[in-house]
Amino acid sequence: MILKPSGEYVATSTEFACSVFKQALGLMFRKNIPEDHALIFVMDRSRKVSLHMLFVIFPIDAIFLDEDKRIVKISGLRPWTGLCSSGTKVKYIIETAKGTAKKAGLKVGDTLTFRNEC
């Protein structure tokens, strides 16, 4: 479960990508991502990262967070051709269904709450 500072839900269902393999696989080869679901990447250390949408057939929101779980960037990515960089060092990346960030009213500087299951 991912919560906004107000206690409102961003996602009620979560899964974690802790290993290099799971992070490389990400959402590739899936048919969709449910609206209330999030894939959380947990980096072994804070670093600049890039995401690609190769073999992802649906659009997503990518939310980049620092070590304090503060949002540093939000990007919308298109299927197959989407590509983006965190631009700065991040510890977590949250991938959600397209429009989740806007629907939840998320903005850079917000701090999210979730239990790290890695």
N, C-alpha and C positions, 0 to 999 in steps of 0.2 A: 504494500500500500504506500502511495506517495501522497503527502499532504502539503498544502500551501501553508504559509505562516498563519492564516486565519483558521486553519484546521479543516478547511474544505478539501475534498478529495480531488486529486489530479488523475490518479489511476488506482483502482481497487485490486487489480491483478498484476503481479510483477514476476519477472524472471530475471535471473542474473547471468551475465556473461563474464565469468571470472578467468577462464583460461584463454590462452592465445588462440586456440582453435575455435572456441565459442565466439570470441570477439571477431575473428576473421570471417566466420560464418554469418554472424549477425542475423538479419531477417531474410537472407537469401533463400530462395526456393520455397518460401511460404506463399500461400494463396492470399492471405490478408493478415491484418492485425486488428483484433477487436478494439472497439472504442475505449474500453475501460482498462486496456492492457498496456504495459510498458516493459521494454527490454532495457535493463540497466547494465551498462558496461562499467566495470570497476578496474581502473588502471592500477598496475603494481606501484606506480609512482606518478606524480603529476608530470605531464608532458604535453607538448603540442601534438595534436592528432588530426588526421584527415579521415573523412568518410566517403564511401562511394556507394552507388546504388546498382551496381552490376548484379544481375539476377534477382533484383527486388522489383516486383511487378506492380507495386502500389505506392502512392506518395506517402511520405511520413514527415513528422516534425522531429528534429534533433535538438535536444536541449543539453547544452554543455555547462558543467558545473565545476567549481574549484574544490579544494580540499574541505572547505566549510559548507559545501553543498549550496553555494550561492551561484545563481545563474549568471554566466558570463556571456553567453550567446545563445540565440534561438534561430534555427534555420529550417526552412521548408525545403524538402528535397523531392524532386520528380523521379518517377520510376525509370530505371535503366540508366539514365544519363546524369542524374544528380551527383554532385560532388561538392564538398565543402571542407573547410579547415576550421579548427577551433580558434585559430588566430593567437591564442595564448595557452599557457599550460592549464590543463584540466585533469581532474582525478576521476570524474564520472561523466558518462554520456547517457542520456535517456532517449530512447527511440519510441515514439508513440504514433498513433494514427494521425493523419493530416488534420489540422484544425484543433487539436487538443490544447495546444499552448494558448491559442486565441480564446477558445471556449472557456478555459480555466482562468483567463486574465493574467497569464504569466508575463513577467517582464524582466529584463536584465536587472540584477540587483536583488531579486527575490531569493529567499532561502527556502529550500524544500526539505522535508523531513521524510526519511525512510530508513529502514533497518538494513544495513549492509549484510547480505547473506553469503558473502564470499569467504 
